[in-house]
Amino acid sequence: MNNNQQSNKTSAGTNAAKVKQQNSASGSNKFGTEFASETDVQAVKQQNAQAEAKKNQNAGQ
């Protein structure tokens, strides 16, 4: 029985089956959706356009 338990652990002693179970129970993309909802897409696009224009202006000098 001890050999069976060892086969489920990594060299660092992590129980892979338990980690997989915890990961599936916690839900997916928890952080991705949290931060995406706080982002103002239009503001980011505007800032990117301004930065690109400034970069092009500086490159021309």
GIRACOR-V845455 format. One record per residue. N is the residue number from 1. RES is the residue in three letters. OMEGA is omega in whole degrees, -180 to 180 (999 if undefined). D_CENTER is the distance of its C-alpha to the mean C-alpha in Angstrom with 1 decimal. Layout:
N	RES	OMEGA	D_CENTER
N	RES	OMEGA	D_CENTER
//
This chain:
1	MET	179	37.5
2	ASN	178	36.1
3	ASN	180	35.2
4	ASN	179	33.3
5	GLN	-180	31.1
6	GLN	-178	30.5
7	SER	-178	29.4
8	ASN	-177	26.4
9	LYS	176	25.2
10	THR	-180	23.5
11	SER	178	25.4
12	ALA	179	23.7
13	GLY	-180	25.0
14	THR	178	21.9
15	ASN	-174	22.8
16	ALA	-179	20.6
17	ALA	-180	22.0
18	LYS	179	21.4
19	VAL	178	17.7
20	LYS	180	17.3
21	GLN	-180	19.3
22	GLN	180	17.3
23	ASN	-179	14.0
24	SER	-179	15.9
25	ALA	-174	17.6
26	SER	-180	14.7
27	GLY	-177	13.6
28	SER	178	10.6
29	ASN	-179	7.9
30	LYS	-176	9.2
31	PHE	-178	6.9
32	GLY	-179	6.3
33	THR	-179	10.1
34	GLU	-177	11.0
35	PHE	-180	10.1
36	ALA	-178	11.2
37	SER	-179	14.4
38	GLU	-175	15.2
39	THR	175	15.1
40	ASP	-173	18.6
41	VAL	-179	18.3
42	GLN	180	21.9
43	ALA	179	21.9
44	VAL	179	19.1
45	LYS	179	21.1
46	GLN	179	24.3
47	GLN	178	23.0
48	ASN	180	21.9
49	ALA	179	25.3
50	GLN	179	27.1
51	ALA	179	25.4
52	GLU	180	26.2
53	ALA	179	29.8
54	LYS	179	30.3
55	LYS	180	29.1
56	ASN	179	31.5
57	GLN	180	34.3
58	ASN	180	33.9
59	ALA	-179	33.9
60	GLY	-177	37.2
61	GLN	999	39.0
//
